[in-house]
Amino acid sequence: MSDDLPDQFDLVVIGTGFTESCIAAAASRIGKTVLHIDLNEYYGDVWSSFNLDALNTLLQQSNTMVRNGRFTWHDSCEESASWTREKLLEKSRRFSLDLCPRVAYSAGELVQLLIKSNICRYAEFRALDHVCMWYNNELVSVPCSRSDVFNTKTLSIVEKRLLMKFLTACNDYGEDKCNEDSLAFRGRTFLEYLQAQRVTDKIATCVMQSIAMCTPNTSFEEGMQRTQRFLGSLGRYGNTPFLFPMYGCGELPQCFCRLCAVYGGIYCLKRSVDRITVEDSTNELLLSSAGKTLRAKQVVCAPGQVPLGQLQSEVRAHISRGLLIASSPLGGEDLNKGGGGVNLLRLLTPDGQHEASIIQLSHYSGTCPEGLYIFHLTTSASSDDPAADLAPFVELLFGAQTPQQLIYSAYFTIAAPVTTNAAFTTPIYCTAPPSYELDYDAAIANAREIFGKLYVDAEFLPRAPDPEEIVVDGEDPSALNEHSLPDDLRAQLHDLQQAAQDMDIAE
């Protein structure tokens, strides 16, 4: 096979998942030559989004990272059913179904990175409409803002005051290192601290399940940090502290890929690497791919795309996933005004040892046709049967759903190799698989760590200029459209023009 692909690169990245795309964009941004390849015909790897037909096809195929897949149609016997299997398949391309759905804290690592690097211009988000909790066999909206607390009908006046007092104390935590609570509860659990505040059971459930999002064993210090993280993201882009990517989470890896391509990165999909060896004389890595030998100073690889024979590793179940499509949302009208939006729910088993996150999406998220709702269920894998792992949560939420309401369900496992970078026979940096987390903090930390090892003194994803800020060699900066410039650059341009006028007067 012959192609026009160059054969020398500073960095070759194998796999276009979120973490790999962050590293590729960061390397390209600082001037490194980057080749970014993927054996799949789509971007995102296990972080991708699919239409309905494509997801069904994926679940029926053999895949290294997506395993134990199966889907079921819940056909209604009633002729009056508004949605059927045929109607859904007709609108297959209107769906954007995530393999690894996440939300982002409004002041979290992802949002800060997107703003700092200016990659935010490629992305679009929607603020979550509700953060929910399950209380007394009922789905209840958690009051997030101060106005929510005082307007909610689910809390009594006394409970509202207790909740505000508790949240204020959590927000002030850490300012005084000698604070009595800091000293008294050091080494104890966050639940013990809650109980000591004499809050009601409803408030304790609200805080543990939906604000701090912790377990009965979570330490006092970690629980306070989690609560502060929630509070610190409030009031930035909406009424809740969370954002969800429009058109699905599969858009985010592509945002970083776009930046990489802008700075010269080369992309090749449907291309795998057969073998990687080290050239002793130059210490460069030689990659055999599609009959061609590529040379690279560094290689980063996704865990599911390591060349065969490069590393013998056991693969285990890592995350159990469920994806349900229904014609009715969860909760009452208060949670789904105007046709519903994006809602988040975290559930715990009665013993508090297992948890699952549930994201409800409506057509306003750009992920499904109007009149349908997507439910993403995610939990840490306990077995190779994702349906069994999620069964307690599905029964709790959807046990009362009639066959007419529940139309489609799919279950699959995101697998992970049991290995570390130290196990490789050649110097390859292997990224971590998606972990069970609500947002992207672990993935970004993994990308930063690997990038720091590749380029020790380089900044991770410095800000990329906007097109109107770029001055081509030989171009007069004053010829730029002044009104299209940011305020700081416009002020600089005025200062330069004023200085030039002053020099003319002096002469």
N, C-alpha and C positions, 0 to 999 in steps of 0.2 A: 504493500500500500504506500503510495506517495502522497504527500501533502506539502503545503507551503508553511507549515508550522516551524518556527525557529527551534533550534535544538539546544539553546543555552539560556538558562534562567537563574535568577537569584533565588527564587522560591517557587516550588510547585506545591499546590494545595489540591489534595484529592478529596472530593466531596464538597457539595455546595450547601451544607447545613448551616444553621445560624452561627455556630462558633467558628467554623472554617471560613465563612464569608466575612466575619469580623476581622480575622487574622489576614485574609487576602486583601481586604480593603485597607487595613492599617499599613501593610507592607507596600502596597502600590502607592499609597498617599505619600510615603517618605522617599519615593523614587526608585524602589526596587522593581526589577522585572519579574512579573508574576504570571504563571500559568495556572489556571483554575479549571480542573476537569472533574467530570462526574460520570460514572458508568450509567446513570439513569438518563432518561430523555427529558427530565424536568428538573427545575431548580428546587433546592430545599432539602433533598434527601428525606430524613424522617421528620423534618420540620416543615414539610410542604403541605399544601392544601390541594384537594382534588374535587372535581365534579362528581356527581353520584355514580355515573357509569365507570369512571376511572377508579374510584374507590372500590367498587365491587370487583373490578378486574384485579386490582392490587391484592385484595384479600383472598382471592382464589389462586394467586401465584405463590411460588416459593421465594422467600425474601430473607436475607440475612438478619435484618433488624426488625421487620414487621412480621410477626409469627402468630400462629393460633387464630387466624382470622376466619370469621364466618359472619354472614348476615342473614336476616330473616325478614320476610314481608308479612305484615299483620293485616291480611286482607279482610275487609269488612263484608259481612253477608248482606248488609243493607244496600239496596239499590240507590238510596238517597245520599250515600256517602259522597262528600264533596271532593275528597282526594282518594285516588286509587293508585295502584302500582303503575299502571299505564300513564296516568297523568304526571306522576313524579318523574318517570323516565323521560317523558316528553320535555320536561323542564330541567333535565339533568345538568345542562350547562349553566343554569341559574344558581347552582349550589357551589359553595366553596367550603369544603369539609376538611378540617384540620386534623393532622395526625397528633400533634402536640400543642393543644390549645393553651394559651396563657393570657393573663392580664398583666398590666404594667402599673406599678405605683406611679402616681403623677409626679412625685419628686424622687423616684427611684433611679437605679443605675441606668436602665435603658433610656428613659426620657432624658436624663442628663447627658448621656453619651450621644444621643441623636441631636440634641441642641448644640453641644460642644463641637461636634464634628461637622455640623450643618447637613447631616444626612436627613434631618427632619423634613427637608424640602421634598424628599421622595416619598414620604409616608403620610398617611391620613388616619386619624383615630376618632373614636367615639367614646365619650365618657359613659361609664356604667350608670344605669338608671337606679339600680337598687343593690345594696348588699343585704342579704337575707339571713335569717336563722330559722331553725326548726324548733318550735316550742309548743308543747302540749298538742302534738300531732297537727300542727298548723304552721304554714309558711308565713313568716312575719318579716316586714321590712325593718332593718336596723337604722335608727336615727343617726345620721352622720354629722350634720352641721348643727350649730346651736339652734337655728330656727326649726330644724327637724325634731330636735329633742323636745322643744316646747309645743310643737304642733301635733306630734304623734298622739294617737288615741290608744296605743298599745301599752303605754306606761301611765301610772297614776302620777299625781302632782308630787308626791313624796319621792317616787322612783325617779322622776325627772331631776329633782334636786340632788338626789344621791348620785345619779349618773354624772351630772355636770361636775359635782364636787370631786368624784373619783377621777374623771378625765383631766380635770385641771391639775390634780395632784400628780398624775402620770406625766403630763406635759412639762411640769416643773422639775421632774425627777432628774437628778444629775447636776443641777446648778449648785447645790450645796452638798459637798462631799460628806459633811458631818450630819446630814439629815437623819432624823431618828428612824424613819422607815428603812433607809439604806443600811443602817447599822443593825436594826432589829431583825430584818428578814434576810440578811446575807447568809447564803447557804441553804435557804429554805425555798419552797416552791411559790410560784405566782398565785396558785389557787389558795394557799394559806394566807397570802396577803389579802386576796379578795375577801375571804371569809372574815378576816380581822376587821375589814371595813364595814362589816355588818350590812352589806348590800343584799337585796332580795335575790331569790333564785332566778328570776327573770333577767335581772341585770347581770348576774354572774354568768348566765348562759350567753347573753348578748356579748359580753366582753371576751369570754373564753373561746366562743365559737366563731365570732365574726369580726372582732376588733383586734385582739391580740393574736387570735388564731393559733392557740397553743393547746397543749394536752395537760392533764393533771400533774404530769411529772416535769413540766417546764419550770426552769429555775426562775426565781424572782427577778434577777437581773435581765434575763432574756425576755421574760414576759413584759417588763417595762420597756425594753428596747423595741419590741414588736408593736406595743401600743403607741409609742412615740412615732414609729414609722408610719403607722396608720394616720395619726393625727397630723403629722408633718406634710402629708400629701393632700389634705383636705383643702377645698376652696381654691384650687388652682385652675382646673379646667371644667369643673362641674360640681354637682352636689355630693358626689362620692369621691374617694381617693384613687379610683382606678380608671384606666383607659383600656380600650380594646381596639386592635388594628381593624380598620375598615377592610372588608373583603377577605378577612381571615388572616391568621398568623403567618401563613406562607408568604405573605408580602414582605415581611421583614428581612429574611435572608436576601431577597432580591434587591432591597434598598442598598445593602452593603455591596452587593455584586455590581450595582450600577456605579457606585463610587469607584470601585476597583477598576472597572472598564474605562471610566472617564480618565483615569490616570495611567492608562496603558495596559491594564491587565487583559490577558487573552483568555477566552472561554471556549471550552470544548465539552459539549454534552455527549452522551452515548460513547464515551471513551474510557477504557479502563487501563490500569497499569498491571502488567503481568508479573514483573519482577523488579526488585530494586537491589542494586549492589553498590559497593564503594570502590572507587578507583584509587589504588594505593598511592600512586605517584602524585595525584593532585588532591586526594581526600574528597573529591566531588562524588555526588551520588548519581548513578546511572540508572535511568528508568526505562524499561522496555515497555513500549506502548504502541499497539497497532502496527507492529513491524518496524518501528522507529526507535532509536535510542536518544533519549533526552538527558541533558546534563543539568544538574541543579546543585546549588550550594546548600540548600536546606529543603526539607520535605515535611509537610504537615498532612496528616491523613485522618479521615473520619473513621471511627471504630468499625463501621460496617463495610468499609471499602479497602481494607488492608489486603495487599496482593496475596493470592493463595500461596501457601508454602513459606511466606515471610514470617508468619507467627502462628504457631499452633495454640489455639485458645478455646476454652469452653465458653459457650454462650448461654446465658441464663435469662430467665424472665426478669424484667426490670420495672416496667410500668404496665398496669392493666388499664385498658381503655374501653369505654363504651360510648356509642354514638347513636342517639335516638332521634327520630323525626316524628313529630306529632302535629295534629291540626288544632291543638289547644294548648295554651301556656299553663305553667304552674302558678298557683296562687289566684287571688281574686282580682277584681277590677282595679283596686288600688295599686297593685304591682304591675299592671299591664295596661295602663292608660294609653289610648290612641293606637292600640294594636300591639303593645308590648315593645320592649327594647332589649337591653343587655342586662341580665341579672346574674349575680354571683351568690352561690351558696356553698358553705362548707359543712359537711356532716361528719359526726363521730359515731362509732359504734357504742353501745351502752357501757362497755368497759373503758371507753376512752382511749383504747390502744390502736385503733385503726381509723383512718379518716379518708374522706374522698372530697374532691372539689367538683362542683357542678356549675357549668356556665350555660345559661339559657340565651339563645340568640334569636332575634326576629329579623324580618326583612330589612329593617332599618340599619342593620349591621352590614348589609350587602352580601350576606352569605346564603340566603335562601329566598324563594319566591314569597310574595305576600300571602298571608293566611297560613303559613307553616312556621314551625318552631323547631330549632335544633337544640339538643341537650347533649353537652359534652360531659362525660363522667370520667374522672381520672383518679387512680389510687396506686399506691405502691403494690407491686405484684407479690402475692403470697404463694402463688402456684402457677402452673402453665395453663390454667383455665380462667381467662379474664372475666367470663360471665359469672363464674362462681365467686370470684373475688369481689365483684360489684353487686352481687345478688342482694345483700342486705339493704344497700342504698337504693337499688332499683325498686325493690318491693316497698320500701318506705314511701318513696315519692310517686311511683307509677302503679302501685297495686290497685288503685281505684280507677285508673284510666281504662276506658272502654276500648274494645278493638277498633272502633271507628276513630278514636282520637289518636291512638298509637299506630303509626303506619309502617315504620321501618326501624329496625334495630341492628346494630353491628357491634361486634366485639373483636378486639385484637390485642396483642401484646407487643410493646416496644422492648426489644431484647438489648442486652449489653454484654460485651465480652468480659470475661473474668481475667483481666490482664492489666499491666501498667506499662508505661513507657520504658521502664528498665528491662522489660522482657524482650525487646526487639534486638535482633541480631545486627541491624544497621541503625545509624542514628536518625530515626524517624520520630517526629513528635506526633503522638496520637491524641486527638481531642477526646474529651469525656462524652459519653452518651447523654441524652436529655435526662435530667433528674426529676424526681417528683417535687416540684416547687410551683408556687403560684405565679411567679414572674420569671425574669431572665437573669437574676443576679449571679447564680452559679455558672451559667454559660458565659457571661461576660467576664467573670473572674477567671475562668479557664482560658478564655481568649487572651486576656491581659497577661496571664502567667506565661503562656507559651510564647507570645510576642516578646515579652521581656527577656526570655532565654534566647530568642533568635537575634534580637537587636537590643543590646543591653542599654545603651544610652539614648535610644530613640523614643520620642513621644508617641503614645498610643492614640491614633486617630486625631491628629490636630485639625483645627477648623479648615474646611475647604472653602475657598472664596466663591461667591456668587458669580455667575457669568459676567455681569456688568462691572465687577470689580477687577476683572482680568485685563491687563494692558499688554497688548502684543508689542514685540520689539519694533521700535521705530514709530510707534503710534504716539500721537500727542495726547497726554492725559486730559488736557483741557477740552479735547474734542468729545469727551464722554458726555452723555446726557446727564446734566446735573441733577435733574429731578428723579432719576432712576437710582441714584447713589444712596447708600445708607447715611444716616445723620452724621456719624463720625467722619466718614470719608468726604461728605459734602462740606463739613466744617474745615477739614484739611485743605480741600481745594480752594475754598474762600481765602484761607490764610496764605496760600501760595500766590494766589492772584493779587492779594493786597500787598504782599511783600514785593512782588514784581512792580506794582504801581509806585510804591514808595521809592524803589531804586531808580525808576525813570524820573521821578520828581527831583531826587537828589542830584542826578546828573544834569 
